[in-house]
Amino acid sequence: MKQILNNLNKLAKDKHIENKKYFDKLKKKQPKNLDYVMQELHDKEFKKTDCLQCANCCKTTGPLFTLADIERISKSFRQKPQQFIEQYLRVDEDKDYVLKSVPCTFLDNENYCMIYDVRPKACREFPHTDRKKFHQIADLTLKNVAICPAAYNIVEEMKKRLPL
């Protein structure tokens, strides 16, 4: 996994222009079965991908925390939401709540999430490759292929299965 992660950024950069063109075409002309194919590719990839071997998303990026996330997580900590915010979060340039720092405060030494059962929605849905109306998140997917080996593999398979 270390070797894959070491090469992922370069692979993603090498494919960026190709992927950008592909997603631009996809936005203009979505295949009718796009969401079905994406769900299939996502499921197939995650049958062979163990996120605990990687956790690159937790090590390199931070999720957005919605107010619902903050309420749920702070409740599990037996804290008031404001205490949780002051202790762990900051407001970014888009006025969103994000972690004060990465890697994620809640990631342990063995890549387990210490708040897994109450983790933010953004973490639960990452890398978003099984999302309905997939064509709407092309820009996000372009970023995620450089972070997540599974997302990279899914996009490569997608281009083969759905040539545009």
N, C-alpha and C positions, 0 to 999 in steps of 0.2 A: 504493500500500500504506500509506503514511503516513496518508492520510486515513481509510482503513478502520480502522487501529489507533487513531487519535485518537477515532473514534466508537464503537469496539467496547465499551468499558467502559459507556458510556451505553446502547447498544443492549442489552447483556446485562442491565443493571439494569432497563431498561424491560420486558424479557421475563422477568425472574426469577420473578415470582409465577406467571405463565402456565406457565413451564417447570417450576416446582416442582410445581404441580398435575398437570401432564402426567406427570411422572416418578413422582409418588405413585400415580397411576392405573396406570401401567405396572408398578410393583412388584406391585400387586394382581392384575393381569390381563395377563400377557405374551402378545402375539400369538405363535402357534406359529412364525412365520417371522421373528421379530425379528432374530436373529443374521444370517440370510441378507440381510435388507433392510439392516441396518447395514453389512455388508460391501460390499454394492452401493453404498450411499450414500458410504461412505468411499472406495472405489476411484474413483468418479465425481468426487468433490470433489478428490482428490489428483492426478487427471489434469490439473486446471487450476490447482492451487495449488502455488506454488513456495516452499517453506519458507525458502529462502535470501533471498527478498525480504522476509521477515518476521523470523524468529528471536525473536519476542516471548517465547516460552516460555523461551528461554535468557537473555533480557535481564531478565525480571521474576520468574522463579521458579527454584528450584533443585531438582534431582531428589533422591530418596532414593538412597543408595548401599548396596547389599547387600554382604555380605562377599564374595560371588562377584565383584561389580563391582570392589571394592577390590583383590582378588587379581589380577584380569585387568589392570586399569589400571596398578597398581603394577609388575606384571611387564613391561608394555610400556615403562615408564619406567626399568626396571632398578633399582627401589627395593624395599625391604622394605615390606610393607603398612603397618606402623606409621609409617614415614617419610612415606608418601603421606598417611596420616591426619593426621599432625602438620602437614604442609605445606598441605593443601588443605581439610580437613574439620573439622567440629565435630559435637557431639552435640546434637540439638534436644530440645525439651520432651517429645517422644514416645520419646526414647532411640534415635532413628534418626540415622545418619550423613548429613549434608547439607553443602553447600558453606559455607565460611566467609562468603562474600559473593556477591551477584549484582550485575551480570550475571555469567554463568558465566565462570570463569577460563579455560576452554578454548575460548571463542568468539573468533574473530579479527575483524579490522576489516571483513571482507567477509561476515560471518555464517557462515563455515565453522567446523565443529567440528574442533578440532585433535586430538581423540581419537575421531573418528567410528567407526573400525573396532572400538574397544574401549569405546565409550560405555556408560554405565549402562543397565540394562534399562528403567528408567523413561523414559529419553530415546528408546530404540528403539521403545517402545510408544506414546509420546505422539502424539496426544491420546486414545488408548485407544478410539476410536470403532469399531474393527474387532474388539474383544475378544469372545470367546465369553462367553455369559451376561451380555450387555450390561446387562440390567436390574439387575444387582448393583452397578453402578458409577454409579448415577444421581447421587449426591451429588458424586462426582468430576467427572462430566460437567457438572453445573451450574457448578462452579468453572471448568472448562476453556473454556466458551463465552465467558468474559470475558477469556481469555488468547489463545485461538487462533481466528482468523477462520474457519479450515476447520471447527473444531468447532461454531462458531456456525451456519455454513451447513448443516452436516450435521443438526444438531438441528432447524433450521427446516424442512428437507426431510423429516425424519423425521415431524414433526407433520402434514405434508401427506399423506405416504404411509401413515401408520399412525394415523389419527384414533381417539381413544379416547372 
